[in-house]
């Protein structure tokens, strides 16, 4: 983290004429549905695509300009996603009411949730779960912890750390708004003890607020994962179930530092989610640091704006080195979940050749979910999706600890991640077929009963 932890956040603005790209899938759930067409003029802060289902999120334009089209574009994980292209006119013409101060104390719970939904806020730690859905649990009275995740346990990434130091007021403001939604809850900001300055700043700010506190956590990867930080703070375990249990099932709501700040900005200043802070780091970067950039900016343009490379990079990673996907090109748009860009030298990127598993059990010992990665790896290689699911493979949080610890350098996390997608698709198909199967069974029962009558 030393490459960027002491670098204050710098603002970057897209150039006039630059084409911004807004993928319709920047979140978990259904893609957003476009509300604009080619040739339309859009404003900064305008909703250009609306949530496409209950679990979905709005997409907003971060600039004013002209819609150049809607087409399939490459995103950081290698997928091609339908995207809205907007040419920046440089005028910064915003929607009505943009930036207007608002008194949160006068807002109802429904109004707060609607503002968060309209603002297009999702989990900015990387998962991208729509925040308005997370803030609407089945029983809001059962929530007694609102946890702000300030662990930032991934190596290299320091954007949350700099946000906590430079913008503590916005974080506290966002947490206050969240606590308005849950009458029985206490707010806890969890920060690892390798960030003493952030702990000091936020502890000072909450010392006179009775329902808030800062929890100093031991530095431990992957403590930033939702289930892990819940256990570290509350000693509660989110059980492994099908369908998966949620933090709300154990009385907790967890949101990343950047997400909480975005909530505060939307509520207090009428600013929807249009930009975010990312870390650009690695040995190949000429000017590593933390940069606030407009969502939709091209990553290659970002690198040009900050000075490019000191040496030829051997590997690009979107996010942190443990969980972020590798990229073969920087010609991709930044999205809501773009937390970082790592540009590694040949030495940093080197991975020894994969060898045979020696059944040493190190992957089991270091798995935070208590899984058997070496067994899941074998099931993935053989394509046994159902058996993979039966061995709780879907509980993997893809932290990469198993691959990191494996002395044989098996690509455990990668194979498990791929098989999770296959098993997830299989389960979805089975669920879709279930109603038809049930109807067929009911018809057969009715026929049998009819035959028995005669």
C-alpha angles and dihedrals in degrees: 000000000000091000092071112004093099095044113104118226113274124201121234124192126197116245123252108268093024113137112233118207121212114187114209090223108059094132145044111280137029119355117257118257117239117246095184137062137206111294096024119135112230133192132223108271094020119141103241096173127026128217109281097211145348091294101044138089141227120254117218134195113247092199139034116249148095127311106241095187148297114262144143113280135178119257130197097268091058097257125129109233132184106254140182114234118209124183109219111235092191092231096112089214105175136199119266112282094018110155094010115149115245132195105232093192090069095054123099121227090254091052092051092051091047092051090051090049093047089050091059093233118173135166104296095193089085106275096086097208110167105260098211089060092050090050091055106066123170092256115022091184090064091062111099100158129054104185124198108206108221096151096108090181097169113107117250096016115113105153093106091046092054090045091054091050099042103033109030093137092061091048093051090046092053092048091051089055092050091051089054086067096054115050095190099044135110121207117232125184109204114205128170117240093244086076102063094155092056090047090051095048097047095039089057091051096051099039093101097038107095098204097046134072142161117239114207107214130196114255102259134148126256093016091125090071112107098241092044097052091046090056093044092054104031105017087231120136123216101221125233106247141148112269091032119261117239133220088251088063088068095041099265138121115192127192134168121251092250092049092052090050090050089053090053093048092050094048103039102030104025091238115144122208105286105134141024142189117255134180118234109194148137135107094282095057116101095205111021114191149110118295134187108216137172114260107250097039116133113253092221089055089050091056091049090050094054097046105272125239135342091204135008107284118231097194140020123205126188104219126347126351095246101051107009119107120241117247128210093200139025091215092107133107123253112243138191091274097048100119099163151347121223122194110191131197120230090264094051093046097048116123119181117239117279114257136188119291111258095195092238093147096226091128090054092046093053100038107113090205096052094243131145103242095179090059092044089050091056092048089049092051090050092046094237098153099168093048088047089055093047089056089057094254090150089065090068110117092200093236093149095228091128094055091044093053099039109113089202089053092231114179090239101149093047095052092045092049091052093047092049088062091050094047091045090054091047092052092047091052091048091050091050091050094046097082091051090048091049092050090050090051092049091051091051091050091050091049091049092049090049092050090049090055089061 
